[in-house]
Amino acid sequence: MSRTAVHYKKLSAHARASKLPSGVLAYMMGTHSMRIGWCFCRSLGRMRTHFIIISIVLLLLAGVSLTFLLPNNEDGGILRQLRHRSNASLPLPDPEDSFTIIMQTYNRTDVLLRLLNHYQAVPHLQCIIIVWNNPGEPPPRKLWDALGPHPVPVFFKEQSVNRMRNRLHPHPEIKTDGSGVNDI
């Protein structure tokens, strides 16, 4: 009996005892009969592919079902009225116990909108004044108003010249004793 045949008998007995699939046996043999091994790997690949496809389909179905829970555009008028009522009922903080934020910005609209959204939750904030230093560009006032209800009023001050000292001008909207200055 050749050495390969003896080796094959030992491996096949071991594979049967440990219930290994035939593809592993062919791999352990190191012979040219890799067809069995490839069949085994192909079936694993198919299982992985099916799993990925099913996962993607389930995620898409969940997204579509959650989309139906969003309000329609037709309800926009009703939502706007509800937001306006809720904003009108909120009292402004006492000027003695509150502060004003003055933010100077130039060409950073995305960061400005994120910060404005963040500052809406700050307690004791009476108002936010934006010193808009983009002389040739209008401020994002309409975009900010379209984003929804805002408990803290935001005032945009357009400047004709881009200067660092624009933020230091006295603004009539400042009614508080304290103020914070940010540069964006």
Backbone as numpy.savetxt, mean C-alpha at the origin, in Angstrom:
# Nx Ny Nz CAx CAy CAz Cx Cy Cz
27.09 -62.62 -11.48 26.24 -61.47 -11.48 27.15 -60.24 -11.48
26.78 -59.27 -12.29 27.62 -58.08 -12.39 27.43 -57.18 -11.17
28.38 -56.31 -11.05 28.37 -55.42 -9.89 27.15 -54.48 -9.93
26.76 -54.00 -11.10 25.61 -53.12 -11.25 24.32 -53.83 -10.87
24.17 -55.10 -11.28 22.96 -55.86 -10.96 22.83 -56.05 -9.45
23.95 -56.34 -8.77 23.91 -56.52 -7.31 23.52 -55.20 -6.65
24.11 -54.14 -7.13 23.82 -52.81 -6.59 22.35 -52.47 -6.80
21.80 -52.80 -7.99 20.41 -52.54 -8.30 19.50 -53.33 -7.37
19.81 -54.62 -7.10 18.98 -55.44 -6.22 18.96 -54.87 -4.81
20.11 -54.42 -4.33 20.16 -53.84 -2.98 19.33 -52.55 -2.92
19.48 -51.71 -3.94 18.74 -50.45 -3.93 17.25 -50.66 -4.10
16.86 -51.62 -4.96 15.44 -51.85 -5.15 14.82 -52.45 -3.89
15.54 -53.30 -3.18 15.04 -53.85 -1.92 14.91 -52.72 -0.89
15.87 -51.84 -0.87 15.82 -50.70 0.06 14.67 -49.76 -0.30
14.47 -49.52 -1.60 13.41 -48.62 -2.05 12.05 -49.21 -1.72
11.87 -50.54 -1.91 10.59 -51.17 -1.58 10.34 -51.12 -0.08
11.37 -51.32 0.70 11.21 -51.33 2.16 10.86 -49.93 2.67
11.44 -48.93 2.10 11.16 -47.57 2.57 10.06 -46.90 1.75
9.46 -47.61 0.79 8.36 -47.13 -0.05 8.73 -45.86 -0.81
9.91 -45.82 -1.37 10.34 -44.70 -2.19 9.73 -44.82 -3.57
9.41 -43.71 -4.23 8.91 -43.78 -5.60 10.01 -44.26 -6.56
9.58 -44.73 -7.70 10.53 -45.32 -8.64 11.50 -44.27 -9.19
11.10 -43.01 -9.25 12.00 -41.97 -9.75 13.21 -41.79 -8.85
13.02 -41.94 -7.55 14.13 -41.82 -6.62 15.09 -42.98 -6.81
14.53 -44.18 -7.07 15.36 -45.36 -7.30 16.26 -45.15 -8.51
15.69 -44.62 -9.59 16.49 -44.39 -10.79 17.57 -43.35 -10.51
17.27 -42.36 -9.72 18.26 -41.35 -9.37 19.38 -41.96 -8.53
19.01 -42.84 -7.59 20.00 -43.47 -6.72 20.89 -44.42 -7.51
20.34 -45.00 -8.55 21.11 -45.94 -9.36 22.19 -45.21 -10.15
21.89 -44.02 -10.58 22.85 -43.30 -11.39 22.99 -43.88 -12.78
22.04 -44.65 -13.22 22.11 -45.28 -14.54 21.50 -44.34 -15.57
21.41 -44.85 -16.78 20.86 -44.05 -17.87 19.35 -44.10 -17.91
18.74 -44.78 -16.99 17.28 -44.87 -17.00 16.68 -43.71 -16.21
16.96 -42.49 -16.65 16.46 -41.31 -15.96 15.04 -40.96 -16.39
14.46 -41.72 -17.29 13.10 -41.44 -17.73 12.15 -41.53 -16.57
12.37 -42.50 -15.70 11.48 -42.67 -14.56 11.60 -41.45 -13.65
12.81 -41.00 -13.44 13.03 -39.83 -12.59 12.38 -38.59 -13.17
12.50 -38.41 -14.48 11.90 -37.24 -15.10 10.38 -37.28 -15.00
9.78 -38.45 -15.13 8.33 -38.58 -15.01 7.89 -38.15 -13.61
8.66 -38.56 -12.62 8.34 -38.21 -11.24 8.44 -36.70 -11.03
9.49 -36.09 -11.58 9.67 -34.64 -11.44 8.60 -33.89 -12.21
8.22 -34.39 -13.36 7.18 -33.73 -14.14 5.86 -33.73 -13.41
5.53 -34.83 -12.73 4.27 -34.86 -12.00 4.29 -33.87 -10.84
5.44 -33.69 -10.20 5.55 -32.69 -9.14 5.39 -31.29 -9.72
5.96 -31.04 -10.87 5.83 -29.74 -11.53 4.40 -29.43 -11.88
3.67 -30.44 -12.34 2.26 -30.25 -12.67 1.46 -29.92 -11.42
1.76 -30.60 -10.32 1.05 -30.33 -9.08 1.32 -28.90 -8.62
2.57 -28.47 -8.71 2.92 -27.11 -8.32 2.21 -26.09 -9.21
2.16 -26.35 -10.50 1.50 -25.45 -11.44 0.02 -25.35 -11.13
-0.62 -26.49 -10.88 -2.05 -26.49 -10.55 -2.29 -25.73 -9.25
-1.44 -25.90 -8.28 -1.59 -25.20 -7.01 -1.48 -23.69 -7.19
-0.53 -23.25 -8.01 -0.35 -21.82 -8.25 -1.56 -21.24 -8.99
-2.04 -21.95 -9.99 -3.19 -21.47 -10.76 -4.42 -21.38 -9.87
-4.66 -22.39 -9.06 -5.82 -22.37 -8.17 -5.69 -21.24 -7.16
-4.50 -20.99 -6.65 -4.29 -19.89 -5.69 -4.60 -18.54 -6.34
-4.13 -18.34 -7.56 -4.38 -17.07 -8.25 -5.87 -16.88 -8.52
-6.54 -17.93 -8.95 -7.98 -17.84 -9.22 -8.74 -17.50 -7.94
-8.38 -18.11 -6.81 -9.05 -17.82 -5.55 -8.81 -16.37 -5.12
-7.60 -15.87 -5.31 -7.32 -14.47 -4.97 -8.12 -13.52 -5.85
-8.23 -13.82 -7.13 -9.03 -12.98 -8.02 -10.50 -12.99 -7.63
-11.03 -14.15 -7.29 -12.43 -14.24 -6.85 -12.65 -13.44 -5.58
-11.72 -13.51 -4.64 -11.85 -12.74 -3.41 -11.81 -11.24 -3.71
-10.95 -10.81 -4.61 -10.88 -9.40 -4.99 -12.15 -8.91 -5.65
-12.70 -9.72 -6.54 -13.94 -9.35 -7.22 -15.08 -9.26 -6.22
-15.16 -10.21 -5.31 -16.25 -10.19 -4.33 -16.12 -8.99 -3.39
-14.90 -8.60 -3.04 -14.71 -7.42 -2.18 -15.01 -6.13 -2.94
-14.81 -6.13 -4.24 -15.11 -4.95 -5.04 -16.61 -4.63 -5.02
-17.43 -5.65 -4.96 -18.87 -5.43 -4.92 -19.33 -4.79 -3.61
-18.50 -4.84 -2.59 -18.86 -4.22 -1.31 -18.61 -2.72 -1.29
-17.83 -2.20 -2.26 -17.55 -0.77 -2.32 -18.80 0.00 -2.76
-18.96 1.25 -2.30 -20.14 2.03 -2.72 -20.04 2.41 -4.19
-21.19 2.57 -4.82 -21.25 2.94 -6.24 -20.95 4.42 -6.40
-20.60 4.83 -7.61 -20.38 6.24 -7.90 -21.67 7.03 -7.80
-22.81 6.37 -8.01 -24.09 7.05 -7.93 -24.39 7.50 -6.51
-23.82 6.82 -5.53 -24.03 7.18 -4.13 -23.12 8.31 -3.69
-22.31 8.87 -4.59 -21.34 9.90 -4.24 -21.99 11.14 -3.64
-23.15 11.54 -4.16 -23.83 12.71 -3.62 -24.27 12.50 -2.18
-24.79 11.33 -1.89 -25.22 11.01 -0.53 -24.03 10.97 0.41
-22.94 10.34 -0.03 -21.75 10.27 0.81 -21.18 11.65 1.08
-21.20 12.53 0.07 -20.68 13.88 0.26 -21.51 14.65 1.29
-22.84 14.47 1.25 -23.70 15.15 2.22 -23.44 14.63 3.63
-23.26 13.31 3.76 -22.97 12.75 5.08 -21.64 13.25 5.61
-20.63 13.34 4.75 -19.33 13.84 5.17 -19.42 15.30 5.61
-20.17 16.10 4.85 -20.29 17.51 5.18 -20.98 17.68 6.53
-22.04 16.89 6.79 -22.73 16.96 8.08 -21.81 16.57 9.22
-21.01 15.50 9.01 -20.13 15.05 10.09 -19.03 16.07 10.35
-18.55 16.76 9.31 -17.53 17.80 9.51 -18.11 19.04 10.18
-19.35 19.38 9.86 -19.97 20.56 10.44 -20.23 20.37 11.93
-20.44 19.12 12.34 -20.74 18.86 13.75 -19.49 18.83 14.62
-18.30 18.75 14.02 -17.08 18.71 14.81 -16.67 20.12 15.23
-16.53 20.37 16.51 -16.09 21.71 16.92 -14.59 21.88 16.72
-14.17 23.09 16.42 -12.74 23.37 16.30 -12.15 23.44 17.70
-10.91 22.98 17.86 -10.29 23.05 19.19 -10.09 24.49 19.64
-10.02 24.66 20.94 -9.80 25.97 21.54 -8.42 26.49 21.11
-8.31 27.75 20.65 -7.01 28.26 20.19 -5.92 28.23 21.27
-6.30 28.30 22.53 -5.30 28.27 23.59 -4.69 26.88 23.78
-5.48 25.86 23.48 -5.02 24.48 23.67 -4.60 23.81 22.37
-4.49 24.55 21.30 -4.18 23.92 20.01 -3.01 24.65 19.35
-2.65 24.14 18.17 -1.53 24.72 17.43 -1.82 24.65 15.94
-1.00 25.34 15.17 -1.11 25.40 13.71 0.18 24.86 13.10
0.04 24.14 12.01 1.22 23.66 11.28 1.35 24.47 10.00
2.55 24.99 9.76 2.85 25.70 8.52 3.84 24.84 7.74
3.44 24.44 6.53 4.26 23.56 5.71 4.64 24.29 4.43
5.91 24.38 4.16 6.39 24.98 2.92 6.82 23.87 1.98
6.36 23.93 0.74 6.67 22.85 -0.20 6.99 23.41 -1.58
7.78 22.63 -2.29 8.11 22.95 -3.68 8.20 21.64 -4.45
7.28 21.42 -5.38 7.33 20.30 -6.31 7.34 18.93 -5.63
6.60 18.76 -4.54 6.53 17.48 -3.83 5.07 17.17 -3.49
4.20 17.16 -4.45 2.77 17.00 -4.22 2.44 15.66 -3.57
3.08 14.58 -4.00 2.76 13.26 -3.45 3.08 13.19 -1.96
4.24 13.70 -1.56 4.61 13.69 -0.15 3.71 14.62 0.65
3.36 15.76 0.07 2.48 16.71 0.73 1.13 16.08 1.05
0.53 15.40 0.09 -0.78 14.78 0.31 -0.71 13.69 1.37
0.37 12.91 1.37 0.52 11.88 2.41 0.64 12.51 3.79
1.44 13.58 3.91 1.60 14.24 5.20 0.30 14.92 5.66
-0.41 15.54 4.73 -1.69 16.14 5.10 -2.66 15.10 5.63
-2.69 13.97 4.99 -3.56 12.88 5.44 -3.13 12.40 6.82
-1.84 12.31 7.06 -1.32 11.86 8.35 -1.65 12.88 9.45
-1.48 14.16 9.16 -1.70 15.19 10.17 -3.17 15.39 10.54
-4.08 14.85 9.75 -5.49 14.98 10.08 -5.85 14.28 11.40
-5.04 13.33 11.82 -5.32 12.58 13.05 -4.59 13.14 14.27
-3.83 14.22 14.11 -3.07 14.78 15.23 -4.03 15.53 16.15
-4.02 15.21 17.45 -4.92 15.92 18.36 -4.44 17.36 18.60
-5.40 18.24 18.86 -5.17 19.65 19.17 -4.61 20.44 17.98
-4.75 19.94 16.79 -4.32 20.67 15.60 -5.50 21.48 15.08
-5.35 22.80 15.02 -6.47 23.64 14.61 -6.52 23.82 13.10
-5.38 24.06 12.45 -5.38 24.20 11.00 -3.98 23.95 10.45
-3.93 23.73 9.14 -2.66 23.53 8.43 -2.60 24.57 7.32
-1.48 25.27 7.27 -1.26 26.27 6.22 -0.15 25.76 5.32
-0.45 25.65 4.03 0.53 25.19 3.05 1.06 26.41 2.30
2.35 26.66 2.41 3.00 27.74 1.66 3.48 27.09 0.35
2.75 27.36 -0.72 2.98 26.71 -2.02 4.01 27.52 -2.80
5.23 27.03 -2.89 6.33 27.74 -3.54 6.55 27.33 -4.99
5.55 26.85 -5.67 5.64 26.53 -7.10 4.94 27.65 -7.86
5.64 28.72 -8.23 4.98 29.87 -8.84 4.22 29.55 -10.13
4.68 28.64 -10.94 4.01 28.36 -12.21 2.97 27.26 -12.15
2.78 26.65 -11.03 1.90 25.49 -10.93 0.82 25.73 -9.87
-0.43 25.36 -10.15 -1.48 25.57 -9.15 -1.35 24.54 -8.01
-1.77 24.89 -6.81 -1.69 23.94 -5.69 -2.73 22.83 -5.85
-2.53 21.70 -5.19 -3.46 20.57 -5.34 -4.71 20.72 -4.46
-5.29 21.90 -4.43 -6.47 22.18 -3.60 -7.66 21.32 -4.00
-7.93 21.24 -5.29 -9.09 20.46 -5.75 -8.90 18.97 -5.46
-7.69 18.49 -5.66 -7.40 17.09 -5.38 -7.58 16.79 -3.90
-7.10 17.67 -3.05 -7.23 17.47 -1.60 -8.69 17.51 -1.17
-9.48 18.42 -1.72 -10.89 18.49 -1.36 -11.66 17.27 -1.85
-11.23 16.70 -2.97 -11.92 15.52 -3.52 -11.61 14.24 -2.74
-10.56 14.27 -1.93 -10.17 13.05 -1.20 -11.08 12.73 -0.02
-11.97 13.61 0.34 -12.92 13.26 1.38 -12.97 14.23 2.52
-13.61 13.81 3.60 -13.78 14.72 4.73 -12.46 14.92 5.48
-12.28 16.14 5.93 -11.05 16.47 6.65 -11.43 17.23 7.91
-11.13 16.67 9.08 -11.49 17.37 10.32 -10.67 18.63 10.57
-9.47 18.70 9.99 -8.60 19.87 10.18 -8.60 20.66 8.88
-8.96 21.96 8.92 -8.95 22.75 7.67 -7.53 22.97 7.16
-7.41 22.98 5.83 -6.12 23.17 5.16 -6.24 24.41 4.27
-5.29 25.34 4.42 -5.27 26.56 3.62 -4.02 26.56 2.74
-4.22 26.78 1.45 -3.11 26.84 0.51 -2.79 28.30 0.23
-1.54 28.69 0.43 -1.08 30.05 0.18 -0.11 30.02 -0.99
-0.58 30.48 -2.17 0.28 30.50 -3.35 1.25 31.67 -3.27
2.49 31.42 -3.64 3.53 32.44 -3.60 3.92 32.82 -5.03
4.24 34.08 -5.22 4.64 34.52 -6.55 6.13 34.29 -6.80
6.92 34.17 -5.71 8.35 33.96 -5.82 8.73 32.83 -4.86
9.64 31.98 -5.29 10.09 30.86 -4.46 11.23 31.33 -3.54
10.88 31.57 -2.28 11.87 31.99 -1.29 11.68 31.19 -0.01
12.77 30.95 0.68 12.71 30.21 1.95 11.97 31.01 3.03
12.00 32.31 2.96 11.38 33.13 4.01 9.87 33.26 3.85
9.31 32.69 2.78 7.86 32.76 2.58 7.08 32.14 3.73
7.64 31.15 4.38 6.94 30.47 5.47 6.86 31.34 6.73
7.66 32.39 6.80 7.72 33.22 8.00 6.75 34.41 7.96
6.00 34.56 6.88 5.03 35.66 6.79 3.91 35.44 7.80
3.35 36.52 8.35 2.19 36.36 9.24 0.94 36.05 8.39
0.28 34.97 8.73 -0.93 34.56 8.01 -2.14 34.84 8.88
-3.21 35.42 8.33 -4.40 35.71 9.15 -5.11 34.45 9.66
-4.82 33.29 9.07 -5.47 32.05 9.51 -4.89 31.53 10.83
-3.76 32.03 11.23 -3.14 31.57 12.48 -3.84 32.26 13.64
-4.58 31.47 14.41 -5.30 31.99 15.57 -4.81 31.34 16.86
-3.75 30.56 16.76 -3.25 29.84 17.92 -1.97 30.48 18.44
-1.65 30.16 19.68 -0.40 30.67 20.24 0.80 29.86 19.75
0.60 28.58 19.49 1.69 27.72 19.05 1.59 27.39 17.58
2.75 27.25 16.94 2.76 26.84 15.54 4.04 26.02 15.28
3.92 25.10 14.36 5.06 24.29 13.95 5.32 24.53 12.47
6.61 24.55 12.09 6.98 24.82 10.71 7.68 23.60 10.14
7.22 23.14 8.98 7.81 21.99 8.27 8.25 22.43 6.89
9.33 21.88 6.42 9.74 22.03 5.03 9.62 20.68 4.36
9.01 20.67 3.18 8.88 19.40 2.45 9.66 19.54 1.16
